[in-house]
Amino acid sequence: MKNLIIVRHAKSSWEVPLHDKDRPLIKKGVQDAHLVSTHCLGWIPKTYLIWSSTAERASETALIFAQNLSYPIESILFKDELYTFDEKQLEQTVKSCENSFDSVILFGHNEAITNFVNKFGDVYIDNVPTSGFVSLQFDVTNWNEIAKGKINKMIFPKDLK
């Protein structure tokens, strides 16, 4: 059994003229990341890896979740290949996970996240919002064999307010 939790980065700023990869979270994004991360505790496996895009907004979101999940921040794996908006590249990265790990929490970007969730989940989601949490389960023993899975839980900020 493989468990994949996908979290879309929290809301970021477009107001400062920065490269896309360098955009930081805004106050609302920080608040929403804390809100979702404190409400997902019952859906987190006992052991897991955290993978994050190297983009500032995804990294900051991963750090907030790690803090609230008591996960050592030095154990977060920051991966350039997760800075993608393409679900096929996201799929390749997920399928490359070592099979010795059964659970991964991944922080990334739309449209890759929404398209990935709709391809591999059993519930259609129009749009995974910023700070959105989607837990998927796959009945396989190898990551490279994931196919249609089951969505166990979705937590979106608007549902908690």
C-alpha positions in Angstrom: 0.0 0.0 0.0 1.3 3.4 -1.0 0.0 6.7 0.5 0.5 10.0 -1.2 -0.6 13.3 0.4 -0.4 16.2 -2.1 -0.5 19.8 -0.8 -0.7 22.8 -3.1 1.5 25.6 -1.8 -0.2 28.3 0.2 -1.3 31.7 -1.3 1.7 33.7 -2.6 2.3 37.3 -3.6 2.2 38.6 -7.2 2.8 42.2 -6.0 6.6 42.2 -5.8 8.5 41.9 -9.1 10.3 38.6 -8.5 11.0 35.5 -10.6 8.1 33.1 -10.2 10.2 30.7 -8.2 11.1 33.4 -5.7 7.5 34.5 -4.8 6.9 34.3 -1.0 3.7 33.5 0.9 1.4 36.3 1.9 -0.2 36.6 5.3 -3.4 34.8 4.3 -1.2 32.0 2.8 0.7 31.5 6.1 -2.6 31.5 8.1 -4.2 29.0 5.7 -1.2 26.7 5.8 -1.3 26.7 9.6 -5.0 26.1 9.6 -4.9 23.1 7.2 -1.8 21.6 8.8 -3.4 21.6 12.2 -6.6 19.9 10.9 -4.9 17.1 9.0 -3.1 15.5 11.9 -5.5 12.5 12.0 -4.7 11.8 8.3 -1.0 11.7 8.6 0.7 8.2 8.5 3.0 7.2 11.3 6.1 7.4 9.1 6.5 9.4 5.9 8.8 11.5 3.8 8.2 15.2 3.0 9.1 16.3 -0.5 8.8 19.9 -1.6 9.3 22.0 -4.7 12.3 24.3 -4.5 10.0 27.3 -5.2 9.9 29.7 -2.2 6.1 29.5 -1.7 6.1 25.7 -1.7 9.2 25.5 0.6 7.6 27.9 3.1 4.4 25.9 3.0 6.3 22.6 3.6 8.1 24.3 6.6 4.9 25.3 8.2 3.4 21.8 7.8 6.6 20.2 9.1 6.6 22.5 12.2 2.9 21.6 13.0 3.5 17.9 12.3 6.7 17.9 14.5 8.7 16.7 11.4 12.4 17.6 11.4 12.9 20.4 8.9 16.3 19.1 8.0 14.7 15.9 6.7 12.6 17.7 4.1 13.8 16.8 0.6 13.7 19.8 -1.7 13.4 18.7 -5.3 13.8 20.9 -8.4 11.7 18.5 -10.4 8.7 19.3 -8.2 8.8 22.9 -9.5 6.5 21.9 -12.3 3.0 22.7 -13.6 2.9 19.5 -15.7 1.2 16.4 -14.2 3.3 14.0 -16.3 6.5 15.3 -14.8 4.8 15.2 -11.3 3.8 11.6 -12.0 7.4 10.7 -13.1 8.7 12.1 -9.9 6.2 10.3 -7.7 6.9 7.0 -9.5 10.6 7.4 -8.9 10.2 7.2 -5.1 12.1 4.4 -3.4 9.7 1.5 -2.6 11.0 1.2 0.9 9.0 4.4 1.7 5.2 3.8 1.8 4.1 7.4 2.5 5.0 10.7 1.0 3.7 14.2 1.6 4.4 16.3 -1.4 4.3 20.1 -1.8 3.9 21.5 -5.3 2.0 23.6 -7.8 -1.1 23.7 -9.9 -2.0 22.7 -12.6 0.1 19.7 -12.0 -1.6 18.9 -8.7 -5.2 19.2 -9.8 -4.6 17.3 -13.0 -2.6 14.6 -11.1 -5.3 14.2 -8.5 -8.0 13.9 -11.2 -6.0 11.3 -13.1 -5.2 9.1 -10.1 -8.0 9.9 -7.6 -11.6 8.5 -7.6 -13.2 11.9 -7.0 -13.2 14.7 -9.5 -11.9 18.0 -8.1 -12.5 21.1 -10.1 -9.5 22.9 -8.6 -7.2 22.0 -5.6 -7.0 25.4 -3.9 -3.9 27.0 -2.4 -3.1 25.1 0.9 -5.4 22.3 -0.3 -4.6 18.8 1.1 -5.5 15.7 -0.7 -4.7 12.2 0.6 -4.5 9.4 -1.9 -4.1 5.7 -1.3 -2.8 3.2 -3.9 -3.2 -0.6 -3.6 0.3 -1.4 -4.9 3.7 -2.1 -3.4 5.8 -0.3 -6.0 5.5 3.5 -6.6 6.1 3.0 -10.3 2.9 0.9 -10.5 0.5 3.5 -9.1 -2.7 3.8 -11.1 -6.2 4.8 -10.1 -6.3 5.2 -6.4 -8.7 6.2 -3.7 -9.0 9.7 -2.2 -9.2 9.2 1.6 -9.4 12.9 2.6 -9.6 16.4 1.2 -9.0 19.4 3.4 -9.4 22.8 1.9 -9.1 26.1 3.8 -12.6 27.4 2.9 -14.1 24.3 4.6 -12.4 25.1 7.9 -13.5 28.8 8.1 
